[in-house]
Amino acid sequence: MNWENYMIPCLSKALFGLECPGCGAQRGLLLVLKGEFSAAFHMYPPIYTTLLFFGFLGLHFLDKSRNYHKIVTSLAVVNAVFMIVAYFYKMFIF
């Protein structure tokens, strides 16, 4: 099955012709699920910080006995920094 046929198109790329900071995340996730970890990083460098963020965000909502607020907030900031750096690298250097 070709999962790329079912991916959500990037609205920014469709309307303005510019990639957004999240472009490549879906393909990167598919590559992680296929076990192609290096290719996933090359497709979307912040894929691992994004997965870590969503993992702890899920724990935050599922496990109410522990407080994950500081971890989730820290990972959100780290992930945002990785996304912005990767975006500018892709747009202006690469």
TASUL-V796544 format. One record per run of one state. SS is the DSSP state (H for helix, E for strand, - for the rest). FROM is the first residue (numbers start at 1). TO is the last residue. If there is no record, write none. Layout:
[[SS	FROM	TO] [SS	FROM	TO]]
//
This chain:
[[-	1	2] [H	3	6] [-	7	10] [H	11	16] [-	17	24] [H	25	34] [-	35	36] [H	37	43] [-	44	46] [H	47	62] [-	63	68] [H	69	93] [-	94	94]]
//
